[in-house]
C-alpha cells in the first residue's frame, strides 16, 4: 500500500489530504490501481480506480482510470466532483543514474 501526503494552496484556499493507494499486479505488465484521498474541511472524498499497462523495462506506462477528481495534478487531485470521468494517461520514466 502506498500513502501519499498532499498539501495544496491556491489563493486563500488551503487543502490537506492523505492519499491511500494500492497497485496489484494481475500480470507482469498489467496492474489494477486504486486510490482514495480524504480531504480536509469536509470536502468530498476523492477516488480513482483503473488499469496500468507497462511496456517491459522501457519505463513507459499507460493508464486508464475512472475518477471523481477534477484534475490530475496539484489542487485538482484533491477536489472531488459529483460526476465520474474517464482519464487516460501516459508516463515515461527516465533513469539517468543507471549502474
C-alpha positions in Angstrom: 0.0 0.0 0.0 1.2 3.5 -0.8 0.5 6.5 1.3 0.9 10.0 -0.3 0.6 13.2 1.8 -0.9 16.0 -0.2 -1.0 19.7 0.5 -2.1 22.4 -1.9 -2.7 26.2 -1.7 -4.3 28.4 -4.3 -5.0 32.0 -3.3 -6.8 31.8 0.0 -7.7 28.1 -0.4 -5.8 25.6 1.6 -6.4 21.8 1.3 -4.7 18.9 3.1 -5.3 15.3 2.1 -3.8 11.8 2.6 -4.0 9.5 -0.4 -4.1 5.8 0.2 -3.3 3.8 -3.0 -2.8 0.2 -4.0 -1.3 -1.4 -7.1 -2.0 -5.1 -7.7 -0.1 -6.9 -10.5 -2.6 -9.1 -12.4 0.1 -9.9 -15.0 3.7 -8.9 -15.0 2.9 -5.8 -17.1 -0.7 -5.1 -16.1 -1.7 -3.6 -12.7 -5.0 -2.8 -11.1 -4.7 0.6 -9.4 -6.9 2.4 -6.9 -6.6 5.4 -4.7 -8.8 7.2 -2.2 -8.0 10.6 -0.7 -9.8 12.0 2.3 -9.5 15.8 2.2 -9.6 18.5 4.9 -12.6 20.8 5.7 -15.3 18.2 5.0 -14.6 18.2 1.2 -15.9 15.2 -0.8 -13.7 12.1 -0.8 -11.6 11.9 -3.9 -11.2 8.4 -5.5 -9.7 6.8 -8.6 -9.7 3.2 -9.9 -8.3 1.8 -13.1 -5.6 -0.2 -15.0 -1.9 0.5 -15.7 -0.1 -1.2 -18.5 3.7 -1.0 -18.6 6.0 -1.9 -21.5 8.6 -4.2 -20.2 11.8 -2.4 -18.9 11.0 0.7 -21.1 9.8 3.0 -18.3 6.7 3.7 -20.4 3.3 3.1 -18.8 -0.3 3.8 -20.0 -3.1 4.4 -17.5 -6.9 4.3 -17.9 -9.0 5.2 -14.9 -12.3 6.3 -13.6 -12.2 9.2 -11.1 -14.2 11.9 -9.5 -11.1 14.2 -9.2 -11.3 17.4 -11.3 -7.6 17.2 -12.3 -4.5 15.0 -12.4 -2.1 17.5 -10.9 -1.8 19.8 -7.9 -5.1 21.1 -6.4 -7.2 19.2 -8.9 -6.2 15.9 -7.3 -7.9 17.0 -4.1 -11.2 18.4 -5.4 -13.9 15.8 -5.9 -16.9 16.3 -8.2 -20.3 14.5 -8.4 -19.7 13.1 -11.9 -17.3 10.3 -12.7 -14.9 10.9 -15.6 -12.6 8.6 -17.5 -8.9 9.7 -17.6 -6.2 8.4 -20.0 -2.6 9.0 -19.4 0.9 8.0 -20.4 4.1 8.3 -18.4 7.8 7.9 -19.4 10.2 7.4 -16.6 13.8 8.5 -17.4 16.6 7.0 -15.4 19.9 8.9 -15.8 21.6 7.1 -12.9 21.9 3.6 -14.3 24.6 1.3 -12.9 
